Amino acid sequence: MDICSFDFNLASKFIPLITPIVAIYIFKKWKKQKGSEVIANESKEAIKDLLELSVINFNIVFGGSKSRAELESKLSKFKEISEKAHRAMLFLNTDKDIDKLDLLFVLAPVKTDS
């Protein structure tokens, strides 16, 4: 009367083989989702930078400046944000084969004394 019997001994031999496959599947799903999250966050920051550039540009063109120092300050801020936005655009426009986090550190600005 062993019509509906389950061999736990045989099943216990297959569980160690199935566990890594399930773990790899879950990891690949998580990695893809995390990559999408990183791209979405970087895109959001790039859009914020572009909007801020638009505001600074409007202030320079239509707001004028009271002094040369104020104008230089606005232009310096514009340059700083435009470099940041440019790096973000390069990051978002890179080939999928390139590790984007490594690229972000390569494109980080180098501070020089001028």
Biopython code that builds the backbone (N, CA, C, O; Angstrom):
import numpy as np
from Bio.PDB.StructureBuilder import StructureBuilder

atoms = [
    (1, "MET", "N", (0.809, -1.180, 0.000)),
    (1, "MET", "CA", (0.000, 0.000, 0.000)),
    (1, "MET", "C", (0.865, 1.262, 0.000)),
    (1, "MET", "O", (0.592, 2.197, 0.753)),
    (2, "ASP", "N", (1.890, 1.297, -0.824)),
    (2, "ASP", "CA", (2.763, 2.456, -0.968)),
    (2, "ASP", "C", (2.422, 3.229, -2.239)),
    (2, "ASP", "O", (3.307, 3.486, -3.055)),
    (3, "ILE", "N", (1.199, 3.592, -2.417)),
    (3, "ILE", "CA", (0.771, 4.311, -3.618)),
    (3, "ILE", "C", (1.223, 5.773, -3.547)),
    (3, "ILE", "O", (1.658, 6.337, -4.551)),
    (4, "CYS", "N", (1.126, 6.356, -2.418)),
    (4, "CYS", "CA", (1.406, 7.787, -2.270)),
    (4, "CYS", "C", (2.539, 7.999, -1.268)),
    (4, "CYS", "O", (2.349, 8.661, -0.248)),
    (5, "SER", "N", (3.672, 7.461, -1.543)),
    (5, "SER", "CA", (4.790, 7.623, -0.620)),
    (5, "SER", "C", (5.801, 8.593, -1.225)),
    (5, "SER", "O", (5.913, 8.717, -2.445)),
    (6, "PHE", "N", (6.520, 9.262, -0.365)),
    (6, "PHE", "CA", (7.525, 10.232, -0.797)),
    (6, "PHE", "C", (8.855, 9.827, -0.181)),
    (6, "PHE", "O", (8.944, 9.603, 1.027)),
    (7, "ASP", "N", (9.863, 9.736, -0.991)),
    (7, "ASP", "CA", (11.175, 9.315, -0.521)),
    (7, "ASP", "C", (11.976, 10.553, -0.107)),
    (7, "ASP", "O", (12.575, 11.222, -0.949)),
    (8, "PHE", "N", (11.983, 10.847, 1.177)),
    (8, "PHE", "CA", (12.693, 12.022, 1.690)),
    (8, "PHE", "C", (14.201, 11.881, 1.553)),
    (8, "PHE", "O", (14.908, 12.880, 1.427)),
    (9, "ASN", "N", (14.687, 10.682, 1.577)),
    (9, "ASN", "CA", (16.117, 10.445, 1.423)),
    (9, "ASN", "C", (16.581, 10.864, 0.029)),
    (9, "ASN", "O", (17.632, 11.488, -0.118)),
    (10, "LEU", "N", (15.797, 10.521, -0.992)),
    (10, "LEU", "CA", (16.129, 10.913, -2.364)),
    (10, "LEU", "C", (15.996, 12.426, -2.547)),
    (10, "LEU", "O", (16.832, 13.047, -3.204)),
    (11, "ALA", "N", (14.951, 13.020, -1.971)),
    (11, "ALA", "CA", (14.739, 14.466, -2.076)),
    (11, "ALA", "C", (15.866, 15.240, -1.402)),
    (11, "ALA", "O", (16.282, 16.287, -1.897)),
    (12, "SER", "N", (16.358, 14.738, -0.286)),
    (12, "SER", "CA", (17.425, 15.442, 0.430)),
    (12, "SER", "C", (18.724, 15.461, -0.370)),
    (12, "SER", "O", (19.592, 16.294, -0.112)),
    (13, "LYS", "N", (18.869, 14.560, -1.333)),
    (13, "LYS", "CA", (20.057, 14.570, -2.176)),
    (13, "LYS", "C", (19.963, 15.606, -3.297)),
    (13, "LYS", "O", (20.990, 16.073, -3.787)),
    (14, "PHE", "N", (18.741, 15.974, -3.711)),
    (14, "PHE", "CA", (18.567, 16.956, -4.784)),
    (14, "PHE", "C", (18.490, 18.399, -4.284)),
    (14, "PHE", "O", (18.760, 19.328, -5.045)),
    (15, "ILE", "N", (18.134, 18.594, -3.042)),
    (15, "ILE", "CA", (17.999, 19.951, -2.499)),
    (15, "ILE", "C", (19.315, 20.731, -2.580)),
    (15, "ILE", "O", (19.276, 21.901, -2.962)),
    (16, "PRO", "N", (20.472, 20.162, -2.248)),
    (16, "PRO", "CA", (21.723, 20.923, -2.385)),
    (16, "PRO", "C", (22.047, 21.300, -3.835)),
    (16, "PRO", "O", (22.793, 22.250, -4.070)),
    (17, "LEU", "N", (21.506, 20.579, -4.793)),
    (17, "LEU", "CA", (21.724, 20.922, -6.202)),
    (17, "LEU", "C", (20.806, 22.043, -6.657)),
    (17, "LEU", "O", (21.193, 22.850, -7.503)),
    (18, "ILE", "N", (19.619, 22.108, -6.123)),
    (18, "ILE", "CA", (18.624, 23.105, -6.539)),
    (18, "ILE", "C", (18.855, 24.453, -5.855)),
    (18, "ILE", "O", (18.579, 25.496, -6.447)),
    (19, "THR", "N", (19.352, 24.445, -4.637)),
    (19, "THR", "CA", (19.528, 25.678, -3.861)),
    (19, "THR", "C", (20.410, 26.710, -4.561)),
    (19, "THR", "O", (20.013, 27.873, -4.626)),
    (20, "PRO", "N", (21.590, 26.351, -5.091)),
    (20, "PRO", "CA", (22.409, 27.374, -5.770)),
    (20, "PRO", "C", (21.739, 27.914, -7.033)),
    (20, "PRO", "O", (21.921, 29.083, -7.373)),
    (21, "ILE", "N", (20.980, 27.092, -7.720)),
    (21, "ILE", "CA", (20.292, 27.555, -8.930)),
    (21, "ILE", "C", (19.257, 28.614, -8.568)),
    (21, "ILE", "O", (19.140, 29.635, -9.246)),
    (22, "VAL", "N", (18.513, 28.369, -7.507)),
    (22, "VAL", "CA", (17.521, 29.340, -7.043)),
    (22, "VAL", "C", (18.215, 30.618, -6.576)),
    (22, "VAL", "O", (17.737, 31.717, -6.858)),
    (23, "ALA", "N", (19.324, 30.488, -5.873)),
    (23, "ALA", "CA", (20.063, 31.662, -5.387)),
    (23, "ALA", "C", (20.591, 32.503, -6.549)),
    (23, "ALA", "O", (20.510, 33.730, -6.508)),
    (24, "ILE", "N", (21.122, 31.864, -7.571)),
    (24, "ILE", "CA", (21.627, 32.586, -8.749)),
    (24, "ILE", "C", (20.489, 33.296, -9.465)),
    (24, "ILE", "O", (20.648, 34.439, -9.895)),
    (25, "TYR", "N", (19.353, 32.643, -9.599)),
    (25, "TYR", "CA", (18.187, 33.255, -10.250)),
    (25, "TYR", "C", (17.738, 34.505, -9.486)),
    (25, "TYR", "O", (17.477, 35.545, -10.091)),
    (26, "ILE", "N", (17.649, 34.402, -8.168)),
    (26, "ILE", "CA", (17.224, 35.550, -7.351)),
    (26, "ILE", "C", (18.251, 36.672, -7.445)),
    (26, "ILE", "O", (17.872, 37.839, -7.535)),
    (27, "PHE", "N", (19.541, 36.345, -7.427)),
    (27, "PHE", "CA", (20.585, 37.358, -7.526)),
    (27, "PHE", "C", (20.507, 38.115, -8.849)),
    (27, "PHE", "O", (20.635, 39.339, -8.875)),
    (28, "LYS", "N", (20.296, 37.388, -9.945)),
    (28, "LYS", "CA", (20.221, 38.049, -11.256)),
    (28, "LYS", "C", (19.026, 38.987, -11.328)),
    (28, "LYS", "O", (19.128, 40.081, -11.882)),
    (29, "LYS", "N", (17.898, 38.571, -10.775)),
    (29, "LYS", "CA", (16.720, 39.453, -10.747)),
    (29, "LYS", "C", (16.999, 40.708, -9.921)),
    (29, "LYS", "O", (16.652, 41.816, -10.329)),
    (30, "TRP", "N", (17.631, 40.526, -8.751)),
    (30, "TRP", "CA", (17.934, 41.656, -7.880)),
    (30, "TRP", "C", (18.911, 42.615, -8.558)),
    (30, "TRP", "O", (18.747, 43.833, -8.486)),
    (31, "LYS", "N", (19.940, 42.050, -9.225)),
    (31, "LYS", "CA", (20.955, 42.878, -9.878)),
    (31, "LYS", "C", (20.332, 43.737, -10.982)),
    (31, "LYS", "O", (20.671, 44.912, -11.120)),
    (32, "LYS", "N", (19.430, 43.159, -11.758)),
    (32, "LYS", "CA", (18.770, 43.909, -12.821)),
    (32, "LYS", "C", (17.916, 45.032, -12.235)),
    (32, "LYS", "O", (17.912, 46.150, -12.749)),
    (33, "GLN", "N", (17.195, 44.727, -11.160)),
    (33, "GLN", "CA", (16.354, 45.741, -10.524)),
    (33, "GLN", "C", (17.213, 46.853, -9.929)),
    (33, "GLN", "O", (16.865, 48.027, -10.048)),
    (34, "LYS", "N", (18.317, 46.506, -9.300)),
    (34, "LYS", "CA", (19.204, 47.506, -8.694)),
    (34, "LYS", "C", (19.822, 48.395, -9.764)),
    (34, "LYS", "O", (19.965, 49.602, -9.572)),
    (35, "GLY", "N", (20.191, 47.783, -10.910)),
    (35, "GLY", "CA", (20.732, 48.573, -12.012)),
    (35, "GLY", "C", (19.727, 49.591, -12.518)),
    (35, "GLY", "O", (20.080, 50.732, -12.813)),
    (36, "SER", "N", (18.466, 49.170, -12.618)),
    (36, "SER", "CA", (17.414, 50.099, -13.044)),
    (36, "SER", "C", (17.227, 51.220, -12.026)),
    (36, "SER", "O", (16.984, 52.370, -12.392)),
    (37, "GLU", "N", (17.342, 50.876, -10.758)),
    (37, "GLU", "CA", (17.196, 51.878, -9.703)),
    (37, "GLU", "C", (18.321, 52.909, -9.766)),
    (37, "GLU", "O", (18.077, 54.104, -9.597)),
    (38, "VAL", "N", (19.536, 52.460, -10.007)),
    (38, "VAL", "CA", (20.685, 53.365, -10.100)),
    (38, "VAL", "C", (20.506, 54.316, -11.281)),
    (38, "VAL", "O", (20.756, 55.515, -11.155)),
    (39, "ILE", "N", (20.075, 53.791, -12.424)),
    (39, "ILE", "CA", (19.870, 54.622, -13.607)),
    (39, "ILE", "C", (18.748, 55.634, -13.362)),
    (39, "ILE", "O", (18.859, 56.794, -13.758)),
    (40, "ALA", "N", (17.671, 55.194, -12.710)),
    (40, "ALA", "CA", (16.562, 56.109, -12.425)),
    (40, "ALA", "C", (16.999, 57.240, -11.498)),
    (40, "ALA", "O", (16.646, 58.397, -11.724)),
    (41, "ASN", "N", (17.762, 56.915, -10.463)),
    (41, "ASN", "CA", (18.234, 57.955, -9.537)),
    (41, "ASN", "C", (19.183, 58.924, -10.225)),
    (41, "ASN", "O", (19.114, 60.132, -9.998)),
    (42, "GLU", "N", (20.065, 58.401, -11.061)),
    (42, "GLU", "CA", (21.004, 59.265, -11.785)),
    (42, "GLU", "C", (20.253, 60.173, -12.767)),
    (42, "GLU", "O", (20.604, 61.341, -12.934)),
    (43, "SER", "N", (19.228, 59.630, -13.408)),
    (43, "SER", "CA", (18.414, 60.427, -14.334)),
    (43, "SER", "C", (17.704, 61.556, -13.598)),
    (43, "SER", "O", (17.635, 62.684, -14.086)),
    (44, "LYS", "N", (17.179, 61.239, -12.421)),
    (44, "LYS", "CA", (16.483, 62.255, -11.624)),
    (44, "LYS", "C", (17.445, 63.383, -11.248)),
    (44, "LYS", "O", (17.089, 64.558, -11.333)),
    (45, "GLU", "N", (18.656, 63.027, -10.835)),
    (45, "GLU", "CA", (19.639, 64.048, -10.475)),
    (45, "GLU", "C", (20.055, 64.881, -11.688)),
    (45, "GLU", "O", (20.256, 66.090, -11.576)),
    (46, "ALA", "N", (20.182, 64.230, -12.847)),
    (46, "ALA", "CA", (20.553, 64.957, -14.067)),
    (46, "ALA", "C", (19.467, 65.966, -14.436)),
    (46, "ALA", "O", (19.776, 67.086, -14.843)),
    (47, "ILE", "N", (18.223, 65.587, -14.302)),
    (47, "ILE", "CA", (17.114, 66.508, -14.614)),
    (47, "ILE", "C", (17.129, 67.688, -13.646)),
    (47, "ILE", "O", (16.917, 68.829, -14.057)),
    (48, "LYS", "N", (17.378, 67.422, -12.369)),
    (48, "LYS", "CA", (17.463, 68.515, -11.389)),
    (48, "LYS", "C", (18.593, 69.481, -11.753)),
    (48, "LYS", "O", (18.432, 70.698, -11.669)),
    (49, "ASP", "N", (19.740, 68.922, -12.159)),
    (49, "ASP", "CA", (20.874, 69.768, -12.549)),
    (49, "ASP", "C", (20.536, 70.616, -13.765)),
    (49, "ASP", "O", (20.881, 71.797, -13.810)),
    (50, "LEU", "N", (19.867, 70.031, -14.750)),
    (50, "LEU", "CA", (19.496, 70.785, -15.945)),
    (50, "LEU", "C", (18.514, 71.908, -15.614)),
    (50, "LEU", "O", (18.610, 73.004, -16.168)),
    (51, "LEU", "N", (17.587, 71.640, -14.726)),
    (51, "LEU", "CA", (16.650, 72.691, -14.311)),
    (51, "LEU", "C", (17.377, 73.813, -13.562)),
    (51, "LEU", "O", (17.071, 74.991, -13.745)),
    (52, "GLU", "N", (18.327, 73.440, -12.729)),
    (52, "GLU", "CA", (19.094, 74.466, -12.020)),
    (52, "GLU", "C", (19.942, 75.287, -12.982)),
    (52, "GLU", "O", (20.098, 76.495, -12.799)),
    (53, "LEU", "N", (20.496, 74.631, -14.017)),
    (53, "LEU", "CA", (21.243, 75.367, -15.041)),
    (53, "LEU", "C", (20.335, 76.373, -15.743)),
    (53, "LEU", "O", (20.744, 77.496, -16.038)),
    (54, "SER", "N", (19.114, 75.961, -16.003)),
    (54, "SER", "CA", (18.156, 76.857, -16.647)),
    (54, "SER", "C", (17.877, 78.085, -15.778)),
    (54, "SER", "O", (17.796, 79.205, -16.283)),
    (55, "VAL", "N", (17.733, 77.869, -14.485)),
    (55, "VAL", "CA", (17.481, 78.984, -13.561)),
    (55, "VAL", "C", (18.685, 79.923, -13.509)),
    (55, "VAL", "O", (18.524, 81.142, -13.554)),
    (56, "ILE", "N", (19.878, 79.365, -13.415)),
    (56, "ILE", "CA", (21.083, 80.207, -13.365)),
    (56, "ILE", "C", (21.241, 80.987, -14.666)),
    (56, "ILE", "O", (21.576, 82.171, -14.652)),
    (57, "ASN", "N", (21.000, 80.320, -15.780)),
    (57, "ASN", "CA", (21.094, 80.989, -17.083)),
    (57, "ASN", "C", (20.096, 82.145, -17.166)),
    (57, "ASN", "O", (20.434, 83.232, -17.634)),
    (58, "PHE", "N", (18.874, 81.905, -16.712)),
    (58, "PHE", "CA", (17.859, 82.959, -16.718)),
    (58, "PHE", "C", (18.313, 84.143, -15.856)),
    (58, "PHE", "O", (18.156, 85.301, -16.243)),
    (59, "ASN", "N", (18.879, 83.832, -14.678)),
    (59, "ASN", "CA", (19.349, 84.909, -13.790)),
    (59, "ASN", "C", (20.501, 85.696, -14.395)),
    (59, "ASN", "O", (20.593, 86.909, -14.207)),
    (60, "ILE", "N", (21.374, 85.019, -15.114)),
    (60, "ILE", "CA", (22.502, 85.716, -15.742)),
    (60, "ILE", "C", (22.011, 86.605, -16.877)),
    (60, "ILE", "O", (22.408, 87.766, -16.982)),
    (61, "VAL", "N", (21.137, 86.051, -17.734)),
    (61, "VAL", "CA", (20.698, 86.782, -18.923)),
    (61, "VAL", "C", (19.725, 87.905, -18.568)),
    (61, "VAL", "O", (19.889, 89.032, -19.035)),
    (62, "PHE", "N", (18.723, 87.613, -17.755)),
    (62, "PHE", "CA", (17.671, 88.603, -17.508)),
    (62, "PHE", "C", (17.815, 89.320, -16.171)),
    (62, "PHE", "O", (17.292, 90.422, -16.005)),
    (63, "GLY", "N", (18.505, 88.723, -15.230)),
    (63, "GLY", "CA", (18.640, 89.342, -13.910)),
    (63, "GLY", "C", (19.776, 90.325, -13.846)),
    (63, "GLY", "O", (19.763, 91.262, -13.047)),
    (64, "GLY", "N", (20.750, 90.109, -14.684)),
    (64, "GLY", "CA", (21.906, 90.995, -14.639)),
    (64, "GLY", "C", (22.737, 90.756, -13.394)),
    (64, "GLY", "O", (22.422, 89.891, -12.576)),
    (65, "SER", "N", (23.775, 91.512, -13.263)),
    (65, "SER", "CA", (24.650, 91.407, -12.101)),
    (65, "SER", "C", (25.037, 92.799, -11.653)),
    (65, "SER", "O", (25.240, 93.697, -12.471)),
    (66, "LYS", "N", (25.136, 92.970, -10.355)),
    (66, "LYS", "CA", (25.472, 94.267, -9.804)),
    (66, "LYS", "C", (26.973, 94.530, -9.877)),
    (66, "LYS", "O", (27.415, 95.677, -9.936)),
    (67, "SER", "N", (27.740, 93.455, -9.871)),
    (67, "SER", "CA", (29.189, 93.634, -9.904)),
    (67, "SER", "C", (29.829, 92.504, -10.697)),
    (67, "SER", "O", (29.202, 91.491, -11.007)),
    (68, "ARG", "N", (31.083, 92.716, -11.009)),
    (68, "ARG", "CA", (31.830, 91.689, -11.742)),
    (68, "ARG", "C", (31.980, 90.425, -10.889)),
    (68, "ARG", "O", (31.911, 89.314, -11.414)),
    (69, "ALA", "N", (32.182, 90.587, -9.585)),
    (69, "ALA", "CA", (32.348, 89.450, -8.683)),
    (69, "ALA", "C", (31.073, 88.601, -8.635)),
    (69, "ALA", "O", (31.138, 87.372, -8.607)),
    (70, "GLU", "N", (29.922, 89.267, -8.626)),
    (70, "GLU", "CA", (28.650, 88.538, -8.610)),
    (70, "GLU", "C", (28.474, 87.747, -9.906)),
    (70, "GLU", "O", (28.040, 86.596, -9.873)),
    (71, "LEU", "N", (28.806, 88.353, -11.038)),
    (71, "LEU", "CA", (28.711, 87.667, -12.324)),
    (71, "LEU", "C", (29.660, 86.468, -12.375)),
    (71, "LEU", "O", (29.290, 85.391, -12.843)),
    (72, "GLU", "N", (30.895, 86.669, -11.885)),
    (72, "GLU", "CA", (31.861, 85.559, -11.862)),
    (72, "GLU", "C", (31.381, 84.430, -10.960)),
    (72, "GLU", "O", (31.605, 83.257, -11.256)),
    (73, "SER", "N", (30.725, 84.781, -9.868)),
    (73, "SER", "CA", (30.184, 83.769, -8.963)),
    (73, "SER", "C", (29.089, 82.949, -9.659)),
    (73, "SER", "O", (29.057, 81.723, -9.550)),
    (74, "LYS", "N", (28.199, 83.640, -10.370)),
    (74, "LYS", "CA", (27.121, 82.951, -11.092)),
    (74, "LYS", "C", (27.690, 82.051, -12.191)),
    (74, "LYS", "O", (27.241, 80.920, -12.380)),
    (75, "LEU", "N", (28.683, 82.573, -12.911)),
    (75, "LEU", "CA", (29.291, 81.783, -13.982)),
    (75, "LEU", "C", (30.044, 80.575, -13.433)),
    (75, "LEU", "O", (30.038, 79.504, -14.040)),
    (76, "SER", "N", (30.689, 80.753, -12.289)),
    (76, "SER", "CA", (31.398, 79.643, -11.657)),
    (76, "SER", "C", (30.420, 78.550, -11.232)),
    (76, "SER", "O", (30.676, 77.362, -11.431)),
    (77, "LYS", "N", (29.301, 78.962, -10.647)),
    (77, "LYS", "CA", (28.281, 77.998, -10.246)),
    (77, "LYS", "C", (27.686, 77.305, -11.473)),
    (77, "LYS", "O", (27.428, 76.101, -11.447)),
    (78, "PHE", "N", (27.472, 78.066, -12.542)),
    (78, "PHE", "CA", (26.944, 77.493, -13.787)),
    (78, "PHE", "C", (27.912, 76.444, -14.336)),
    (78, "PHE", "O", (27.492, 75.367, -14.760)),
    (79, "LYS", "N", (29.198, 76.761, -14.327)),
    (79, "LYS", "CA", (30.202, 75.826, -14.838)),
    (79, "LYS", "C", (30.245, 74.551, -13.995)),
    (79, "LYS", "O", (30.313, 73.447, -14.534)),
    (80, "GLU", "N", (30.206, 74.706, -12.694)),
    (80, "GLU", "CA", (30.252, 73.554, -11.789)),
    (80, "GLU", "C", (29.056, 72.618, -12.017)),
    (80, "GLU", "O", (29.224, 71.403, -12.109)),
    (81, "ILE", "N", (27.873, 73.180, -12.105)),
    (81, "ILE", "CA", (26.672, 72.360, -12.295)),
    (81, "ILE", "C", (26.636, 71.771, -13.698)),
    (81, "ILE", "O", (26.177, 70.643, -13.880)),
    (82, "SER", "N", (27.111, 72.514, -14.693)),
    (82, "SER", "CA", (27.108, 71.968, -16.055)),
    (82, "SER", "C", (28.073, 70.790, -16.175)),
    (82, "SER", "O", (27.788, 69.835, -16.897)),
    (83, "GLU", "N", (29.211, 70.843, -15.479)),
    (83, "GLU", "CA", (30.134, 69.702, -15.488)),
    (83, "GLU", "C", (29.491, 68.483, -14.825)),
    (83, "GLU", "O", (29.642, 67.356, -15.298)),
    (84, "LYS", "N", (28.777, 68.720, -13.733)),
    (84, "LYS", "CA", (28.093, 67.628, -13.036)),
    (84, "LYS", "C", (27.014, 67.024, -13.940)),
    (84, "LYS", "O", (26.888, 65.802, -14.021)),
    (85, "ALA", "N", (26.246, 67.865, -14.612)),
    (85, "ALA", "CA", (25.200, 67.380, -15.515)),
    (85, "ALA", "C", (25.806, 66.636, -16.699)),
    (85, "ALA", "O", (25.258, 65.631, -17.152)),
    (86, "HIS", "N", (26.927, 67.125, -17.195)),
    (86, "HIS", "CA", (27.602, 66.463, -18.311)),
    (86, "HIS", "C", (28.073, 65.066, -17.921)),
    (86, "HIS", "O", (27.919, 64.119, -18.691)),
    (87, "ARG", "N", (28.645, 64.939, -16.733)),
    (87, "ARG", "CA", (29.065, 63.617, -16.257)),
    (87, "ARG", "C", (27.866, 62.680, -16.135)),
    (87, "ARG", "O", (27.954, 61.504, -16.490)),
    (88, "ALA", "N", (26.756, 63.196, -15.639)),
    (88, "ALA", "CA", (25.552, 62.369, -15.501)),
    (88, "ALA", "C", (25.049, 61.911, -16.870)),
    (88, "ALA", "O", (24.634, 60.763, -17.030)),
    (89, "MET", "N", (25.085, 62.806, -17.850)),
    (89, "MET", "CA", (24.642, 62.439, -19.196)),
    (89, "MET", "C", (25.564, 61.397, -19.817)),
    (89, "MET", "O", (25.101, 60.472, -20.485)),
    (90, "LEU", "N", (26.860, 61.544, -19.599)),
    (90, "LEU", "CA", (27.797, 60.527, -20.091)),
    (90, "LEU", "C", (27.535, 59.187, -19.422)),
    (90, "LEU", "O", (27.572, 58.144, -20.075)),
    (91, "PHE", "N", (27.274, 59.216, -18.139)),
    (91, "PHE", "CA", (26.983, 58.000, -17.389)),
    (91, "PHE", "C", (25.739, 57.313, -17.937)),
    (91, "PHE", "O", (25.719, 56.094, -18.102)),
    (92, "LEU", "N", (24.714, 58.089, -18.214)),
    (92, "LEU", "CA", (23.457, 57.513, -18.694)),
    (92, "LEU", "C", (23.544, 57.067, -20.142)),
    (92, "LEU", "O", (22.752, 56.232, -20.579)),
    (93, "ASN", "N", (24.495, 57.610, -20.892)),
    (93, "ASN", "CA", (24.594, 57.323, -22.316)),
    (93, "ASN", "C", (25.656, 56.267, -22.632)),
    (93, "ASN", "O", (25.915, 55.993, -23.804)),
    (94, "THR", "N", (26.270, 55.674, -21.617)),
    (94, "THR", "CA", (27.318, 54.697, -21.875)),
    (94, "THR", "C", (26.742, 53.376, -22.343)),
    (94, "THR", "O", (25.556, 53.097, -22.173)),
    (95, "ASP", "N", (27.595, 52.584, -22.926)),
    (95, "ASP", "CA", (27.211, 51.258, -23.390)),
    (95, "ASP", "C", (26.862, 50.382, -22.195)),
    (95, "ASP", "O", (27.443, 50.531, -21.120)),
    (96, "LYS", "N", (25.917, 49.473, -22.381)),
    (96, "LYS", "CA", (25.475, 48.606, -21.292)),
    (96, "LYS", "C", (26.582, 47.678, -20.796)),
    (96, "LYS", "O", (26.505, 47.186, -19.670)),
    (97, "ASP", "N", (27.614, 47.426, -21.614)),
    (97, "ASP", "CA", (28.676, 46.505, -21.223)),
    (97, "ASP", "C", (29.651, 47.123, -20.230)),
    (97, "ASP", "O", (30.395, 46.405, -19.563)),
    (98, "ILE", "N", (29.653, 48.456, -20.125)),
    (98, "ILE", "CA", (30.587, 49.136, -19.231)),
    (98, "ILE", "C", (29.969, 49.210, -17.842)),
    (98, "ILE", "O", (28.791, 49.534, -17.694)),
    (99, "ASP", "N", (30.765, 48.910, -16.834)),
    (99, "ASP", "CA", (30.274, 49.016, -15.464)),
    (99, "ASP", "C", (30.100, 50.494, -15.136)),
    (99, "ASP", "O", (31.082, 51.232, -15.055)),
    (100, "LYS", "N", (28.874, 50.924, -14.949)),
    (100, "LYS", "CA", (28.579, 52.340, -14.810)),
    (100, "LYS", "C", (29.131, 52.938, -13.518)),
    (100, "LYS", "O", (29.474, 54.120, -13.489)),
    (101, "LEU", "N", (29.223, 52.158, -12.465)),
    (101, "LEU", "CA", (29.767, 52.708, -11.231)),
    (101, "LEU", "C", (31.257, 53.003, -11.378)),
    (101, "LEU", "O", (31.740, 54.011, -10.862)),
    (102, "ASP", "N", (31.986, 52.139, -12.073)),
    (102, "ASP", "CA", (33.395, 52.405, -12.329)),
    (102, "ASP", "C", (33.555, 53.656, -13.183)),
    (102, "ASP", "O", (34.449, 54.465, -12.938)),
    (103, "LEU", "N", (32.707, 53.817, -14.168)),
    (103, "LEU", "CA", (32.765, 54.973, -15.050)),
    (103, "LEU", "C", (32.503, 56.259, -14.275)),
    (103, "LEU", "O", (33.131, 57.284, -14.541)),
    (104, "LEU", "N", (31.590, 56.209, -13.331)),
    (104, "LEU", "CA", (31.280, 57.394, -12.542)),
    (104, "LEU", "C", (32.500, 57.864, -11.760)),
    (104, "LEU", "O", (32.727, 59.069, -11.648)),
    (105, "PHE", "N", (33.292, 56.936, -11.215)),
    (105, "PHE", "CA", (34.477, 57.326, -10.475)),
    (105, "PHE", "C", (35.586, 57.813, -11.407)),
    (105, "PHE", "O", (36.374, 58.676, -11.021)),
    (106, "VAL", "N", (35.660, 57.280, -12.617)),
    (106, "VAL", "CA", (36.663, 57.722, -13.574)),
    (106, "VAL", "C", (36.387, 59.157, -14.006)),
    (106, "VAL", "O", (37.317, 59.938, -14.204)),
    (107, "LEU", "N", (35.108, 59.503, -14.153)),
    (107, "LEU", "CA", (34.733, 60.827, -14.633)),
    (107, "LEU", "C", (34.625, 61.864, -13.528)),
    (107, "LEU", "O", (34.260, 63.010, -13.791)),
    (108, "ALA", "N", (34.936, 61.484, -12.298)),
    (108, "ALA", "CA", (34.862, 62.426, -11.187)),
    (108, "ALA", "C", (35.826, 63.579, -11.443)),
    (108, "ALA", "O", (36.919, 63.363, -11.966)),
    (109, "PRO", "N", (35.438, 64.793, -11.085)),
    (109, "PRO", "CA", (36.298, 65.946, -11.383)),
    (109, "PRO", "C", (37.568, 65.932, -10.552)),
    (109, "PRO", "O", (37.590, 65.480, -9.407)),
    (110, "VAL", "N", (38.602, 66.433, -11.156)),
    (110, "VAL", "CA", (39.884, 66.559, -10.474)),
    (110, "VAL", "C", (40.033, 68.021, -10.061)),
    (110, "VAL", "O", (39.974, 68.915, -10.906)),
    (111, "LYS", "N", (40.225, 68.264, -8.778)),
    (111, "LYS", "CA", (40.367, 69.626, -8.280)),
    (111, "LYS", "C", (41.790, 70.097, -8.538)),
    (111, "LYS", "O", (42.761, 69.440, -8.162)),
    (112, "THR", "N", (41.889, 71.241, -9.183)),
    (112, "THR", "CA", (43.200, 71.833, -9.436)),
    (112, "THR", "C", (43.209, 73.250, -8.878)),
    (112, "THR", "O", (42.181, 73.927, -8.851)),
    (113, "ASP", "N", (44.348, 73.674, -8.448)),
    (113, "ASP", "CA", (44.487, 75.051, -7.973)),
    (113, "ASP", "C", (44.783, 75.954, -9.159)),
    (113, "ASP", "O", (45.778, 75.776, -9.861)),
    (114, "SER", "N", (43.902, 76.926, -9.372)),
    (114, "SER", "CA", (44.126, 77.832, -10.507)),
    (114, "SER", "C", (44.217, 79.256, -10.043)),
    (114, "SER", "O", (44.404, 80.160, -10.857)),
]
sb = StructureBuilder()
sb.init_structure("model")
sb.init_model(0)
sb.init_chain("A")
sb.init_seg("    ")
for serial, (resi, resn, name, xyz) in enumerate(atoms, 1):
    if name == "N":
        sb.init_residue(resn, " ", resi, " ")
    sb.init_atom(name, np.array(xyz, "f"), 0.0, 1.0, " ", f" {name:<3s}", serial, name[0])
structure = sb.get_structure()
